Amino acid sequence: MDQQLLKELKNKTIFQRLEADDWEYLLSISTIKTFKKDNILFYQGDDSTHLHILIEGAVKIYKHNPKGHEVVLKEIVDTSLIAQLANLEEIAFPSSCMAMEDSQILLVDYSKFKTYFLSDPTFLLIFIKSLTKRIIELENFISTHITLDAKAKVAKFIYENEMIFNQKSNVEIAKMLNITPETLSRNIKKLKQESLVDGESGLLTVVDRQRLKALF
């Protein structure tokens, strides 16, 4: 295993406080697997027999709506656990996961992980707390897609992700917002007309953050 990647993994996740013996045991029940861009880590309905941890790269969690359109629930671009709630509840993965670029994933035998680590109340609490951020993100996703209209969705995304907005195509962003590219373009145009954002430099920039935030 790449020692530098493993060092970063330990420092950036819930494992940073593990003693050397515990860390070595974790590695002994784990393997690193490379997923090429567009490879599937797991499909919705697959058994959650392994804990998936992103070491390097980027992945997306997604579902398909009744019309067959892909709905992106979350993009993960930092070292992080992936879909650990399914592991904790010992249920099938409720969504699918795909690599957005070549990615390194640590696959941990969850049965052995549970027996060794989650029997420790202190570590169990840390593990459960790691779910808090995901739950907040899910609540934010639900709130955005149920309560906001298309214009507010676009405004919120730009407000919170200005840099990401300029790195992705309209098609990619539209998928993340569960709207069509045409709807996205139309609402960007509205925001420009209202002098909330500007795109004359070739990159979209926020002109008035306060008024933009007020939309959502």
Phi and psi in degrees as GROMACS dihedral restraints (atoms count N, CA, C in turn):
[ dihedral_restraints ]
;  ai    aj    ak    al  type     phi  dphi    fc
    3     4     5     6     1   -66.6    20    10
    4     5     6     7     1   113.4    20    10
    6     7     8     9     1   -65.8    20    10
    7     8     9    10     1   -35.0    20    10
    9    10    11    12     1   -66.9    20    10
   10    11    12    13     1   -42.8    20    10
   12    13    14    15     1   -62.6    20    10
   13    14    15    16     1   -40.6    20    10
   15    16    17    18     1   -67.2    20    10
   16    17    18    19     1   -35.3    20    10
   18    19    20    21     1   -64.1    20    10
   19    20    21    22     1   -43.7    20    10
   21    22    23    24     1   -64.9    20    10
   22    23    24    25     1   -39.6    20    10
   24    25    26    27     1   -58.7    20    10
   25    26    27    28     1   -47.7    20    10
   27    28    29    30     1   -63.8    20    10
   28    29    30    31     1   -40.5    20    10
   30    31    32    33     1   -73.8    20    10
   31    32    33    34     1   -25.0    20    10
   33    34    35    36     1  -105.4    20    10
   34    35    36    37     1     2.1    20    10
   36    37    38    39     1  -127.2    20    10
   37    38    39    40     1  -173.0    20    10
   39    40    41    42     1   -67.6    20    10
   40    41    42    43     1    -5.6    20    10
   42    43    44    45     1   -89.6    20    10
   43    44    45    46     1     2.2    20    10
   45    46    47    48     1   -63.8    20    10
   46    47    48    49     1   -23.1    20    10
   48    49    50    51     1   -98.0    20    10
   49    50    51    52     1     5.2    20    10
   51    52    53    54     1   -67.4    20    10
   52    53    54    55     1   140.6    20    10
   54    55    56    57     1   -70.8    20    10
   55    56    57    58     1   161.7    20    10
   57    58    59    60     1   -55.9    20    10
   58    59    60    61     1   -43.0    20    10
   60    61    62    63     1   -64.7    20    10
   61    62    63    64     1   -40.4    20    10
   63    64    65    66     1   -66.5    20    10
   64    65    66    67     1   -41.2    20    10
   66    67    68    69     1   -63.3    20    10
   67    68    69    70     1   -41.9    20    10
   69    70    71    72     1   -65.2    20    10
   70    71    72    73     1   -37.1    20    10
   72    73    74    75     1   -65.8    20    10
   73    74    75    76     1   -42.2    20    10
   75    76    77    78     1   -56.5    20    10
   76    77    78    79     1   -45.2    20    10
   78    79    80    81     1   -65.9    20    10
   79    80    81    82     1   -31.8    20    10
   81    82    83    84     1   -69.8    20    10
   82    83    84    85     1   -21.3    20    10
   84    85    86    87     1  -106.5    20    10
   85    86    87    88     1    17.6    20    10
   87    88    89    90     1  -127.9    20    10
   88    89    90    91     1   158.5    20    10
   90    91    92    93     1  -137.4    20    10
   91    92    93    94     1   150.3    20    10
   93    94    95    96     1   -99.4    20    10
   94    95    96    97     1   129.2    20    10
   96    97    98    99     1  -124.0    20    10
   97    98    99   100     1   137.2    20    10
   99   100   101   102     1   -93.2    20    10
  100   101   102   103     1   127.8    20    10
  102   103   104   105     1  -112.0    20    10
  103   104   105   106     1   120.7    20    10
  105   106   107   108     1   -71.6    20    10
  106   107   108   109     1   160.9    20    10
  108   109   110   111     1   -51.9    20    10
  109   110   111   112     1   132.8    20    10
  111   112   113   114     1    76.8    20    10
  112   113   114   115     1     0.3    20    10
  114   115   116   117     1   -70.4    20    10
  115   116   117   118     1   147.6    20    10
  117   118   119   120     1   -92.0    20    10
  118   119   120   121     1   126.8    20    10
  120   121   122   123     1   -77.1    20    10
  121   122   123   124     1   -45.1    20    10
  123   124   125   126     1  -161.5    20    10
  124   125   126   127     1   154.3    20    10
  126   127   128   129     1  -100.5    20    10
  127   128   129   130     1   154.9    20    10
  129   130   131   132     1   -55.5    20    10
  130   131   132   133     1   129.1    20    10
  132   133   134   135     1    99.9    20    10
  133   134   135   136     1   -14.2    20    10
  135   136   137   138     1   -67.8    20    10
  136   137   138   139     1   148.0    20    10
  138   139   140   141     1   -66.8    20    10
  139   140   141   142     1   139.4    20    10
  141   142   143   144     1   -91.8    20    10
  142   143   144   145     1    62.6    20    10
  144   145   146   147     1   -80.0    20    10
  145   146   147   148     1   -17.0    20    10
  147   148   149   150     1  -126.4    20    10
  148   149   150   151     1   142.1    20    10
  150   151   152   153     1   -80.7    20    10
  151   152   153   154     1   125.7    20    10
  153   154   155   156     1  -101.3    20    10
  154   155   156   157     1   128.8    20    10
  156   157   158   159     1  -129.9    20    10
  157   158   159   160     1   120.9    20    10
  159   160   161   162     1   -74.2    20    10
  160   161   162   163     1   121.1    20    10
  162   163   164   165     1   -96.6    20    10
  163   164   165   166     1   -46.2    20    10
  165   166   167   168     1  -150.3    20    10
  166   167   168   169     1   139.0    20    10
  168   169   170   171     1   115.5    20    10
  169   170   171   172     1  -148.4    20    10
  171   172   173   174     1  -158.5    20    10
  172   173   174   175     1   141.2    20    10
  174   175   176   177     1  -135.2    20    10
  175   176   177   178     1   163.7    20    10
  177   178   179   180     1  -129.7    20    10
  178   179   180   181     1   142.1    20    10
  180   181   182   183     1  -100.1    20    10
  181   182   183   184     1   130.6    20    10
  183   184   185   186     1  -150.3    20    10
  184   185   186   187     1   161.9    20    10
  186   187   188   189     1  -131.6    20    10
  187   188   189   190     1   175.8    20    10
  189   190   191   192     1  -118.3    20    10
  190   191   192   193     1   134.5    20    10
  192   193   194   195     1   -78.8    20    10
  193   194   195   196     1   174.5    20    10
  195   196   197   198     1   -56.5    20    10
  196   197   198   199     1   -23.2    20    10
  198   199   200   201     1   -86.6    20    10
  199   200   201   202     1    -0.8    20    10
  201   202   203   204     1    88.6    20    10
  202   203   204   205     1     5.3    20    10
  204   205   206   207     1   -83.8    20    10
  205   206   207   208     1   141.2    20    10
  207   208   209   210     1   -74.2    20    10
  208   209   210   211     1   133.0    20    10
  210   211   212   213     1  -119.4    20    10
  211   212   213   214     1   114.4    20    10
  213   214   215   216     1   -81.5    20    10
  214   215   216   217     1   120.4    20    10
  216   217   218   219     1   -87.6    20    10
  217   218   219   220     1   -34.9    20    10
  219   220   221   222     1  -164.1    20    10
  220   221   222   223     1   137.7    20    10
  222   223   224   225     1  -107.9    20    10
  223   224   225   226     1   132.8    20    10
  225   226   227   228     1  -116.5    20    10
  226   227   228   229     1   118.1    20    10
  228   229   230   231     1  -121.2    20    10
  229   230   231   232     1    -1.6    20    10
  231   232   233   234     1  -116.2    20    10
  232   233   234   235     1   160.9    20    10
  234   235   236   237     1   -54.4    20    10
  235   236   237   238     1   121.9    20    10
  237   238   239   240     1  -167.3    20    10
  238   239   240   241     1   154.9    20    10
  240   241   242   243     1   -72.8    20    10
  241   242   243   244     1   150.5    20    10
  243   244   245   246     1  -121.7    20    10
  244   245   246   247     1   123.9    20    10
  246   247   248   249     1    53.7    20    10
  247   248   249   250     1    39.6    20    10
  249   250   251   252     1   -69.2    20    10
  250   251   252   253     1   -17.2    20    10
  252   253   254   255     1   -63.7    20    10
  253   254   255   256     1   -38.1    20    10
  255   256   257   258     1   -61.9    20    10
  256   257   258   259     1   -39.4    20    10
  258   259   260   261     1   -63.9    20    10
  259   260   261   262     1   -49.0    20    10
  261   262   263   264     1   -60.5    20    10
  262   263   264   265     1   -41.7    20    10
  264   265   266   267     1   -83.4    20    10
  265   266   267   268     1    -9.2    20    10
  267   268   269   270     1    54.7    20    10
  268   269   270   271     1    50.8    20    10
  270   271   272   273     1  -120.7    20    10
  271   272   273   274     1   166.6    20    10
  273   274   275   276     1   -64.9    20    10
  274   275   276   277     1   152.5    20    10
  276   277   278   279     1   -60.3    20    10
  277   278   279   280     1   127.3    20    10
  279   280   281   282     1   -79.9    20    10
  280   281   282   283     1   -10.0    20    10
  282   283   284   285     1  -141.9    20    10
  283   284   285   286     1   170.9    20    10
  285   286   287   288     1   -99.1    20    10
  286   287   288   289     1   162.0    20    10
  288   289   290   291     1  -138.1    20    10
  289   290   291   292     1   131.3    20    10
  291   292   293   294     1  -130.6    20    10
  292   293   294   295     1   143.9    20    10
  294   295   296   297     1   -75.3    20    10
  295   296   297   298     1   128.4    20    10
  297   298   299   300     1   -87.3    20    10
  298   299   300   301     1   -16.8    20    10
  300   301   302   303     1  -154.3    20    10
  301   302   303   304     1   171.7    20    10
  303   304   305   306     1   -55.0    20    10
  304   305   306   307     1   126.8    20    10
  306   307   308   309     1  -136.1    20    10
  307   308   309   310     1   148.2    20    10
  309   310   311   312     1  -104.6    20    10
  310   311   312   313     1   125.3    20    10
  312   313   314   315     1  -122.6    20    10
  313   314   315   316     1   132.1    20    10
  315   316   317   318     1   -90.2    20    10
  316   317   318   319     1   121.7    20    10
  318   319   320   321     1  -104.1    20    10
  319   320   321   322     1   118.2    20    10
  321   322   323   324     1  -110.3    20    10
  322   323   324   325     1   129.9    20    10
  324   325   326   327     1   -61.4    20    10
  325   326   327   328     1   108.1    20    10
  327   328   329   330     1   -68.9    20    10
  328   329   330   331     1   -34.8    20    10
  330   331   332   333     1   -59.5    20    10
  331   332   333   334     1   -45.1    20    10
  333   334   335   336     1   -71.6    20    10
  334   335   336   337     1   -37.1    20    10
  336   337   338   339     1   -60.9    20    10
  337   338   339   340     1   -46.1    20    10
  339   340   341   342     1   -61.6    20    10
  340   341   342   343     1   -47.7    20    10
  342   343   344   345     1   -61.7    20    10
  343   344   345   346     1   -41.9    20    10
  345   346   347   348     1   -82.7    20    10
  346   347   348   349     1   -47.7    20    10
  348   349   350   351     1   -94.1    20    10
  349   350   351   352     1   -40.9    20    10
  351   352   353   354     1   -81.4    20    10
  352   353   354   355     1    -2.4    20    10
  354   355   356   357     1   -80.6    20    10
  355   356   357   358     1   -10.3    20    10
  357   358   359   360     1   -92.3    20    10
  358   359   360   361     1   111.4    20    10
  360   361   362   363     1   -55.2    20    10
  361   362   363   364     1   -35.9    20    10
  363   364   365   366     1   -66.0    20    10
  364   365   366   367     1   -47.8    20    10
  366   367   368   369     1   -70.6    20    10
  367   368   369   370     1   -35.2    20    10
  369   370   371   372     1   -58.3    20    10
  370   371   372   373     1   -42.1    20    10
  372   373   374   375     1   -63.3    20    10
  373   374   375   376     1   -41.6    20    10
  375   376   377   378     1   -62.1    20    10
  376   377   378   379     1   -42.2    20    10
  378   379   380   381     1   -63.7    20    10
  379   380   381   382     1   -44.4    20    10
  381   382   383   384     1   -65.0    20    10
  382   383   384   385     1   -39.8    20    10
  384   385   386   387     1   -63.2    20    10
  385   386   387   388     1   -27.3    20    10
  387   388   389   390     1   -65.4    20    10
  388   389   390   391     1   -18.9    20    10
  390   391   392   393     1   -80.4    20    10
  391   392   393   394     1   -21.0    20    10
  393   394   395   396     1   -57.7    20    10
  394   395   396   397     1   -46.2    20    10
  396   397   398   399     1   -61.0    20    10
  397   398   399   400     1   -41.5    20    10
  399   400   401   402     1   -65.0    20    10
  400   401   402   403     1   -39.0    20    10
  402   403   404   405     1   -66.4    20    10
  403   404   405   406     1   -41.3    20    10
  405   406   407   408     1   -62.4    20    10
  406   407   408   409     1   -42.5    20    10
  408   409   410   411     1   -62.9    20    10
  409   410   411   412     1   -39.1    20    10
  411   412   413   414     1   -66.1    20    10
  412   413   414   415     1   -42.0    20    10
  414   415   416   417     1   -62.1    20    10
  415   416   417   418     1   -40.1    20    10
  417   418   419   420     1   -64.4    20    10
  418   419   420   421     1   -41.1    20    10
  420   421   422   423     1   -62.4    20    10
  421   422   423   424     1   -46.9    20    10
  423   424   425   426     1   -62.5    20    10
  424   425   426   427     1   -44.7    20    10
  426   427   428   429     1   -60.2    20    10
  427   428   429   430     1   -44.1    20    10
  429   430   431   432     1   -62.4    20    10
  430   431   432   433     1   -45.7    20    10
  432   433   434   435     1   -84.6    20    10
  433   434   435   436     1   -15.2    20    10
  435   436   437   438     1  -100.8    20    10
  436   437   438   439     1   -40.4    20    10
  438   439   440   441     1   -97.7    20    10
  439   440   441   442     1   -19.1    20    10
  441   442   443   444     1  -101.3    20    10
  442   443   444   445     1   143.1    20    10
  444   445   446   447     1   -81.1    20    10
  445   446   447   448     1   176.9    20    10
  447   448   449   450     1   -59.5    20    10
  448   449   450   451     1   -42.8    20    10
  450   451   452   453     1   -63.2    20    10
  451   452   453   454     1   -42.5    20    10
  453   454   455   456     1   -67.0    20    10
  454   455   456   457     1   -37.4    20    10
  456   457   458   459     1   -59.9    20    10
  457   458   459   460     1   -46.1    20    10
  459   460   461   462     1   -65.2    20    10
  460   461   462   463     1   -43.9    20    10
  462   463   464   465     1   -60.3    20    10
  463   464   465   466     1   -44.1    20    10
  465   466   467   468     1   -64.6    20    10
  466   467   468   469     1   -42.7    20    10
  468   469   470   471     1   -64.0    20    10
  469   470   471   472     1   -45.0    20    10
  471   472   473   474     1   -63.4    20    10
  472   473   474   475     1   -42.9    20    10
  474   475   476   477     1   -59.8    20    10
  475   476   477   478     1   -41.7    20    10
  477   478   479   480     1   -91.2    20    10
  478   479   480   481     1   -18.6    20    10
  480   481   482   483     1  -139.6    20    10
  481   482   483   484     1    48.3    20    10
  483   484   485   486     1   -58.1    20    10
  484   485   486   487     1   -43.3    20    10
  486   487   488   489     1   -67.1    20    10
  487   488   489   490     1   -45.1    20    10
  489   490   491   492     1   -62.7    20    10
  490   491   492   493     1   -38.2    20    10
  492   493   494   495     1   -55.9    20    10
  493   494   495   496     1   -38.9    20    10
  495   496   497   498     1   -82.3    20    10
  496   497   498   499     1    -6.3    20    10
  498   499   500   501     1   -99.0    20    10
  499   500   501   502     1   -14.4    20    10
  501   502   503   504     1  -113.5    20    10
  502   503   504   505     1   159.7    20    10
  504   505   506   507     1   -80.9    20    10
  505   506   507   508     1   162.5    20    10
  507   508   509   510     1   -60.5    20    10
  508   509   510   511     1   -34.8    20    10
  510   511   512   513     1   -63.9    20    10
  511   512   513   514     1   -43.3    20    10
  513   514   515   516     1   -65.3    20    10
  514   515   516   517     1   -43.7    20    10
  516   517   518   519     1   -67.3    20    10
  517   518   519   520     1   -40.7    20    10
  519   520   521   522     1   -59.4    20    10
  520   521   522   523     1   -40.1    20    10
  522   523   524   525     1   -62.1    20    10
  523   524   525   526     1   -42.2    20    10
  525   526   527   528     1   -63.8    20    10
  526   527   528   529     1   -32.6    20    10
  528   529   530   531     1   -94.1    20    10
  529   530   531   532     1    -3.7    20    10
  531   532   533   534     1    59.4    20    10
  532   533   534   535     1    43.2    20    10
  534   535   536   537     1  -132.5    20    10
  535   536   537   538     1   171.1    20    10
  537   538   539   540     1   -82.5    20    10
  538   539   540   541     1   155.7    20    10
  540   541   542   543     1   -58.2    20    10
  541   542   543   544     1   -33.8    20    10
  543   544   545   546     1   -66.1    20    10
  544   545   546   547     1   -41.1    20    10
  546   547   548   549     1   -64.8    20    10
  547   548   549   550     1   -39.8    20    10
  549   550   551   552     1   -60.8    20    10
  550   551   552   553     1   -50.4    20    10
  552   553   554   555     1   -60.1    20    10
  553   554   555   556     1   -41.3    20    10
  555   556   557   558     1   -63.3    20    10
  556   557   558   559     1   -40.0    20    10
  558   559   560   561     1   -78.7    20    10
  559   560   561   562     1   -29.8    20    10
  561   562   563   564     1   -62.8    20    10
  562   563   564   565     1   -41.4    20    10
  564   565   566   567     1   -61.0    20    10
  565   566   567   568     1   -40.4    20    10
  567   568   569   570     1   -63.5    20    10
  568   569   570   571     1   -42.4    20    10
  570   571   572   573     1   -65.0    20    10
  571   572   573   574     1   -34.5    20    10
  573   574   575   576     1   -68.5    20    10
  574   575   576   577     1   -42.9    20    10
  576   577   578   579     1   -62.8    20    10
  577   578   579   580     1   -30.3    20    10
  579   580   581   582     1   -89.1    20    10
  580   581   582   583     1     6.8    20    10
  582   583   584   585     1    59.4    20    10
  583   584   585   586     1    33.5    20    10
  585   586   587   588     1   -91.6    20    10
  586   587   588   589     1   -31.2    20    10
  588   589   590   591     1  -135.5    20    10
  589   590   591   592     1   163.7    20    10
  591   592   593   594     1  -137.6    20    10
  592   593   594   595     1   143.2    20    10
  594   595   596   597     1  -132.4    20    10
  595   596   597   598     1    16.8    20    10
  597   598   599   600     1   -68.1    20    10
  598   599   600   601     1   -25.2    20    10
  600   601   602   603     1   -80.4    20    10
  601   602   603   604     1    -3.6    20    10
  603   604   605   606     1    98.2    20    10
  604   605   606   607     1   -18.4    20    10
  606   607   608   609     1  -118.6    20    10
  607   608   609   610     1   140.8    20    10
  609   610   611   612     1   -75.6    20    10
  610   611   612   613     1   128.6    20    10
  612   613   614   615     1  -127.6    20    10
  613   614   615   616     1   147.7    20    10
  615   616   617   618     1   -82.1    20    10
  616   617   618   619     1   128.7    20    10
  618   619   620   621     1   -94.0    20    10
  619   620   621   622     1   -43.4    20    10
  621   622   623   624     1  -133.3    20    10
  622   623   624   625     1    93.7    20    10
  624   625   626   627     1   -65.3    20    10
  625   626   627   628     1   -36.5    20    10
  627   628   629   630     1   -65.3    20    10
  628   629   630   631     1   -46.4    20    10
  630   631   632   633     1   -70.2    20    10
  631   632   633   634     1   -33.7    20    10
  633   634   635   636     1   -65.4    20    10
  634   635   636   637     1   -43.8    20    10
  636   637   638   639     1   -63.6    20    10
  637   638   639   640     1   -33.9    20    10
  639   640   641   642     1   -62.0    20    10
  640   641   642   643     1   -22.4    20    10
  642   643   644   645     1   -69.7    20    10
  643   644   645   646     1   -23.3    20    10
